[in-house]
């Protein structure tokens, strides 16, 4: 695996995407962008991240804000549970770490909603610590280079072993960009690949791509086809959350807002799920943001 480091750095450092959070080494700013970017296109994250950091530049600022205000700004990014977890993480940082996002892996992993990738990303991108991050892009690259479907543990071990010490910031950004731009999920651009010569999957298939035999398809941590969005519970929940950012909704009108026709039973089930997640409050006849 180490043979891919030099050619990937040579390819990637001059081509790093110009993303606003790459200009900061503030742990809170990095944490916010990483949570926002989970399962969300970067183009949608950029303006929201900029607005968020302008309004709540520190964990203390976010912790003091009502969750309803944070959810209103978050609207449009999807997955509002991530927003609640970020708000809870801000409170935890204030309560446990005097308002400063910690710089050790164990403390970061103990924050609400912070998993192995996000914790390592904060350390690598804010502190340039020698830790390797494994997101869906990195996991896909590792699986294809080795020609093997990998478990999450093995992917992390490979990433750790490949990391060039002292260049964690550049390396992690480059391999993420490479997976996002060249070694893509559906149509990898193998003819433009800087490491094709060391890729076992390319050695097997060349440019005659065989998606069914792609080792990344069955690897852990790689993106998998999502369930149909149209007509889904997620879509219905999102419609209600969007409406709640502007006004309360009568319980009797929830099914209509969710565009579920007269399926009041399903609508009420979804309201209850949002309530369990701490994203809505049912107050008598009304639903509202907490």
FIPAKOL-742237 format. One record per residue (C-alpha): residue number from 1; residue in one letter; y, x, z. Coordinates in steps of 0.05 Angstrom, whole numbers. Layout:
! FIPAKOL-742237
+-----+---------+--------+--------+--------+
! num ! residuo !      Y !      X !      Z !
+-----+---------+--------+--------+--------+
! NUM !       A !      Y !      X !      Z !
...
+-----+---------+--------+--------+--------+
***
This chain:
! FIPAKOL-742237
+-----+---------+--------+--------+--------+
! num ! residuo !      Y !      X !      Z !
+-----+---------+--------+--------+--------+
!   1 !       X !      0 !      0 !      0 !
!   2 !       X !     49 !     57 !     14 !
!   3 !       X !     52 !     73 !    -60 !
!   4 !       X !     92 !     10 !    -73 !
!   5 !       X !    149 !     30 !    -26 !
!   6 !       X !    188 !     80 !    -68 !
!   7 !       X !    186 !     40 !   -134 !
!   8 !       X !    204 !    -25 !    -99 !
!   9 !       X !    263 !      6 !    -62 !
!  10 !       X !    287 !     38 !   -127 !
!  11 !       X !    282 !    -30 !   -161 !
!  12 !       X !    309 !    -72 !   -106 !
!  13 !       X !    366 !    -37 !    -70 !
!  14 !       X !    413 !    -40 !   -130 !
!  15 !       X !    393 !   -112 !   -142 !
!  16 !       X !    399 !   -142 !    -72 !
!  17 !       X !    426 !   -212 !    -75 !
!  18 !       X !    497 !   -219 !    -50 !
!  19 !       X !    485 !   -265 !      9 !
!  20 !       X !    540 !   -273 !     62 !
!  21 !       X !    495 !   -262 !    122 !
!  22 !       X !    474 !   -194 !     95 !
!  23 !       X !    543 !   -169 !    112 !
!  24 !       X !    534 !   -182 !    187 !
!  25 !       X !    493 !   -149 !    242 !
!  26 !       X !    507 !   -205 !    292 !
!  27 !       X !    441 !   -230 !    320 !
!  28 !       X !    466 !   -302 !    327 !
!  29 !       X !    491 !   -304 !    256 !
!  30 !       X !    424 !   -277 !    231 !
!  31 !       X !    385 !   -326 !    274 !
!  32 !       X !    425 !   -385 !    247 !
!  33 !       X !    414 !   -365 !    174 !
!  34 !       X !    340 !   -353 !    184 !
!  35 !       X !    330 !   -422 !    216 !
!  36 !       X !    371 !   -456 !    162 !
!  37 !       X !    334 !   -421 !    106 !
!  38 !       X !    264 !   -444 !    127 !
!  39 !       X !    237 !   -486 !     69 !
!  40 !       X !    308 !   -493 !     41 !
!  41 !       X !    339 !   -464 !    -22 !
!  42 !       X !    388 !   -407 !     -9 !
!  43 !       X !    443 !   -441 !    -51 !
!  44 !       X !    443 !   -500 !     -3 !
!  45 !       X !    443 !   -455 !     58 !
!  46 !       X !    503 !   -412 !     41 !
!  47 !       X !    559 !   -463 !     50 !
!  48 !       X !    526 !   -494 !    111 !
!  49 !       X !    517 !   -426 !    144 !
!  50 !       X !    590 !   -409 !    131 !
!  51 !       X !    614 !   -475 !    160 !
!  52 !       X !    567 !   -468 !    220 !
!  53 !       X !    590 !   -398 !    237 !
!  54 !       X !    663 !   -417 !    231 !
!  55 !       X !    653 !   -475 !    279 !
!  56 !       X !    603 !   -444 !    327 !
!  57 !       X !    608 !   -369 !    322 !
!  58 !       X !    570 !   -355 !    386 !
!  59 !       X !    510 !   -385 !    421 !
!  60 !       X !    556 !   -409 !    476 !
!  61 !       X !    599 !   -448 !    426 !
!  62 !       X !    537 !   -482 !    398 !
!  63 !       X !    507 !   -496 !    467 !
!  64 !       X !    570 !   -532 !    489 !
!  65 !       X !    573 !   -575 !    426 !
!  66 !       X !    540 !   -644 !    427 !
!  67 !       X !    476 !   -644 !    388 !
!  68 !       X !    504 !   -702 !    347 !
!  69 !       X !    559 !   -657 !    320 !
!  70 !       X !    510 !   -602 !    301 !
!  71 !       X !    465 !   -653 !    266 !
!  72 !       X !    525 !   -679 !    227 !
!  73 !       X !    540 !   -610 !    200 !
!  74 !       X !    466 !   -598 !    187 !
!  75 !       X !    460 !   -660 !    144 !
!  76 !       X !    435 !   -643 !     75 !
!  77 !       X !    392 !   -584 !     96 !
!  78 !       X !    333 !   -628 !    115 !
!  79 !       X !    283 !   -616 !    172 !
!  80 !       X !    331 !   -637 !    227 !
!  81 !       X !    281 !   -616 !    280 !
!  82 !       X !    300 !   -545 !    263 !
!  83 !       X !    372 !   -563 !    280 !
!  84 !       X !    352 !   -589 !    348 !
!  85 !       X !    310 !   -527 !    361 !
!  86 !       X !    369 !   -483 !    343 !
!  87 !       X !    414 !   -522 !    391 !
!  88 !       X !    361 !   -514 !    445 !
!  89 !       X !    355 !   -440 !    429 !
!  90 !       X !    430 !   -432 !    438 !
!  91 !       X !    426 !   -464 !    506 !
!  92 !       X !    367 !   -420 !    525 !
!  93 !       X !    407 !   -358 !    504 !
!  94 !       X !    464 !   -379 !    549 !
!  95 !       X !    419 !   -396 !    608 !
!  96 !       X !    371 !   -337 !    603 !
!  97 !       X !    410 !   -281 !    569 !
!  98 !       X !    484 !   -291 !    588 !
!  99 !       X !    500 !   -318 !    519 !
! 100 !       X !    475 !   -257 !    480 !
! 101 !       X !    416 !   -265 !    433 !
! 102 !       X !    363 !   -217 !    460 !
! 103 !       X !    340 !   -155 !    422 !
! 104 !       X !    266 !   -154 !    441 !
! 105 !       X !    209 !   -190 !    407 !
! 106 !       X !    181 !   -225 !    468 !
! 107 !       X !    247 !   -256 !    489 !
! 108 !       X !    262 !   -279 !    418 !
! 109 !       X !    193 !   -311 !    412 !
! 110 !       X !    206 !   -349 !    476 !
! 111 !       X !    267 !   -384 !    446 !
! 112 !       X !    255 !   -456 !    421 !
! 113 !       X !    235 !   -459 !    348 !
! 114 !       X !    232 !   -383 !    339 !
! 115 !       X !    166 !   -359 !    309 !
! 116 !       X !    140 !   -290 !    289 !
! 117 !       X !    178 !   -286 !    224 !
! 118 !       X !    245 !   -308 !    252 !
! 119 !       X !    241 !   -263 !    313 !
! 120 !       X !    225 !   -202 !    271 !
! 121 !       X !    279 !   -220 !    220 !
! 122 !       X !    332 !   -220 !    275 !
! 123 !       X !    310 !   -151 !    298 !
! 124 !       X !    304 !   -122 !    227 !
! 125 !       X !    368 !   -152 !    198 !
! 126 !       X !    414 !   -149 !    258 !
! 127 !       X !    390 !    -86 !    292 !
! 128 !       X !    354 !    -49 !    235 !
! 129 !       X !    295 !    -44 !    282 !
! 130 !       X !    231 !    -16 !    252 !
! 131 !       X !    195 !    -83 !    247 !
! 132 !       X !    165 !   -115 !    185 !
! 133 !       X !    178 !   -188 !    168 !
! 134 !       X !    127 !   -232 !    133 !
! 135 !       X !    154 !   -295 !    102 !
! 136 !       X !    122 !   -334 !     46 !
! 137 !       X !    149 !   -286 !     -7 !
! 138 !       X !    124 !   -224 !     29 !
! 139 !       X !     56 !   -255 !     42 !
! 140 !       X !     49 !   -271 !    -31 !
! 141 !       X !     66 !   -200 !    -53 !
! 142 !       X !     17 !   -170 !     -4 !
! 143 !       X !    -39 !   -215 !    -26 !
! 144 !       X !    -29 !   -200 !    -99 !
! 145 !       X !    -21 !   -125 !    -91 !
! 146 !       X !    -85 !   -122 !    -51 !
! 147 !       X !   -120 !   -174 !    -94 !
! 148 !       X !   -144 !   -209 !    -31 !
! 149 !       X !   -131 !   -274 !      5 !
! 150 !       X !   -102 !   -252 !     72 !
! 151 !       X !    -99 !   -282 !    142 !
! 152 !       X !    -32 !   -283 !    177 !
! 153 !       X !    -56 !   -227 !    224 !
! 154 !       X !    -78 !   -182 !    166 !
! 155 !       X !    -13 !   -196 !    128 !
! 156 !       X !     28 !   -174 !    188 !
! 157 !       X !    -15 !   -112 !    198 !
! 158 !       X !     -7 !    -92 !    125 !
! 159 !       X !     68 !   -104 !    128 !
! 160 !       X !     73 !    -62 !    191 !
! 161 !       X !     33 !     -5 !    160 !
! 162 !       X !     74 !     -6 !     96 !
! 163 !       X !    143 !     -8 !    130 !
! 164 !       X !    183 !     56 !    115 !
! 165 !       X !    209 !     78 !    182 !
! 166 !       X !    285 !     81 !    187 !
! 167 !       X !    294 !     35 !    126 !
! 168 !       X !    272 !    -31 !    155 !
! 169 !       X !    335 !    -69 !    136 !
! 170 !       X !    332 !    -48 !     62 !
! 171 !       X !    257 !    -53 !     56 !
! 172 !       X !    250 !   -123 !     85 !
! 173 !       X !    308 !   -150 !     43 !
! 174 !       X !    280 !   -118 !    -20 !
! 175 !       X !    209 !   -144 !    -13 !
! 176 !       X !    234 !   -214 !      3 !
! 177 !       X !    279 !   -212 !    -59 !
! 178 !       X !    223 !   -185 !   -101 !
! 179 !       X !    178 !   -243 !    -81 !
! 180 !       X !    233 !   -293 !    -93 !
! 181 !       X !    255 !   -266 !   -161 !
! 182 !       X !    196 !   -230 !   -194 !
! 183 !       X !    130 !   -242 !   -158 !
! 184 !       X !    144 !   -316 !   -155 !
! 185 !       X !     95 !   -370 !   -134 !
! 186 !       X !     83 !   -406 !   -200 !
! 187 !       X !    105 !   -359 !   -256 !
! 188 !       X !    105 !   -286 !   -235 !
! 189 !       X !    142 !   -241 !   -282 !
! 190 !       X !     88 !   -188 !   -285 !
! 191 !       X !    117 !   -155 !   -348 !
! 192 !       X !    180 !   -138 !   -308 !
! 193 !       X !    144 !   -117 !   -245 !
! 194 !       X !    162 !    -49 !   -216 !
! 195 !       X !     95 !    -42 !   -181 !
! 196 !       X !     48 !    -72 !   -232 !
! 197 !       X !     12 !     -6 !   -237 !
! 198 !       X !     -9 !    -11 !   -164 !
! 199 !       X !    -25 !    -86 !   -164 !
! 200 !       X !    -98 !   -104 !   -162 !
! 201 !       X !    -85 !   -175 !   -186 !
! 202 !       X !    -47 !   -149 !   -246 !
! 203 !       X !   -104 !    -99 !   -260 !
! 204 !       X !   -151 !   -159 !   -263 !
! 205 !       X !   -110 !   -208 !   -304 !
! 206 !       X !    -53 !   -169 !   -336 !
! 207 !       X !     -3 !   -218 !   -364 !
! 208 !       X !    -58 !   -271 !   -375 !
! 209 !       X !    -41 !   -305 !   -310 !
! 210 !       X !    -97 !   -345 !   -276 !
! 211 !       X !    -65 !   -389 !   -223 !
! 212 !       X !   -133 !   -413 !   -198 !
! 213 !       X !   -154 !   -342 !   -182 !
! 214 !       X !    -88 !   -322 !   -150 !
! 215 !       X !   -106 !   -292 !    -82 !
! 216 !       X !    -39 !   -315 !    -55 !
! 217 !       X !    -60 !   -387 !    -67 !
! 218 !       X !   -108 !   -386 !     -8 !
! 219 !       X !    -72 !   -335 !     36 !
! 220 !       X !    -41 !   -355 !    101 !
! 221 !       X !     35 !   -360 !    105 !
! 222 !       X !     45 !   -370 !     31 !
! 223 !       X !     77 !   -434 !      6 !
! 224 !       X !     30 !   -490 !    -10 !
! 225 !       X !     43 !   -552 !    -53 !
! 226 !       X !     79 !   -604 !    -11 !
! 227 !       X !     60 !   -676 !     -6 !
! 228 !       X !     98 !   -723 !    -52 !
! 229 !       X !    169 !   -733 !    -25 !
! 230 !       X !    186 !   -799 !    -60 !
! 231 !       X !    165 !   -856 !    -15 !
! 232 !       X !    145 !   -809 !     41 !
! 233 !       X !    159 !   -817 !    116 !
! 234 !       X !    201 !   -754 !    111 !
! 235 !       X !    246 !   -786 !     58 !
! 236 !       X !    253 !   -850 !     99 !
! 237 !       X !    270 !   -811 !    162 !
! 238 !       X !    321 !   -770 !    123 !
! 239 !       X !    356 !   -833 !     98 !
! 240 !       X !    364 !   -858 !    169 !
! 241 !       X !    389 !   -791 !    194 !
! 242 !       X !    440 !   -787 !    138 !
! 243 !       X !    467 !   -856 !    155 !
! 244 !       X !    470 !   -839 !    229 !
! 245 !       X !    516 !   -780 !    215 !
! 246 !       X !    570 !   -831 !    197 !
! 247 !       X !    554 !   -891 !    240 !
! 248 !       X !    504 !   -924 !    286 !
! 249 !       X !    450 !   -968 !    254 !
! 250 !       X !    425 !  -1034 !    282 !
! 251 !       X !    351 !  -1032 !    297 !
! 252 !       X !    344 !  -1095 !    255 !
! 253 !       X !    373 !  -1058 !    195 !
! 254 !       X !    331 !   -994 !    200 !
! 255 !       X !    279 !  -1015 !    149 !
! 256 !       X !    334 !  -1031 !     99 !
! 257 !       X !    369 !   -965 !    111 !
! 258 !       X !    303 !   -928 !    102 !
! 259 !       X !    291 !   -969 !     38 !
! 260 !       X !    224 !   -994 !     65 !
! 261 !       X !    235 !  -1067 !     45 !
! 262 !       X !    210 !  -1112 !    101 !
! 263 !       X !    161 !  -1061 !    130 !
! 264 !       X !    191 !  -1064 !    200 !
! 265 !       X !    128 !  -1037 !    232 !
! 266 !       X !    131 !   -972 !    192 !
! 267 !       X !    206 !   -967 !    203 !
! 268 !       X !    199 !   -974 !    278 !
! 269 !       X !    143 !   -922 !    279 !
! 270 !       X !    189 !   -873 !    245 !
! 271 !       X !    246 !   -889 !    292 !
! 272 !       X !    200 !   -875 !    351 !
! 273 !       X !    180 !   -808 !    320 !
! 274 !       X !    253 !   -789 !    313 !
! 275 !       X !    265 !   -810 !    384 !
! 276 !       X !    207 !   -767 !    408 !
! 277 !       X !    236 !   -708 !    370 !
! 278 !       X !    302 !   -719 !    407 !
! 279 !       X !    339 !   -734 !    342 !
! 280 !       X !    358 !   -806 !    354 !
! 281 !       X !    372 !   -851 !    414 !
! 282 !       X !    354 !   -924 !    414 !
! 283 !       X !    406 !   -960 !    457 !
! 284 !       X !    391 !  -1034 !    460 !
! 285 !       X !    399 !  -1061 !    389 !
! 286 !       X !    427 !   -996 !    361 !
! 287 !       X !    402 !   -929 !    337 !
! 288 !       X !    450 !   -870 !    342 !
! 289 !       X !    451 !   -795 !    345 !
! 290 !       X !    440 !   -765 !    414 !
+-----+---------+--------+--------+--------+
***
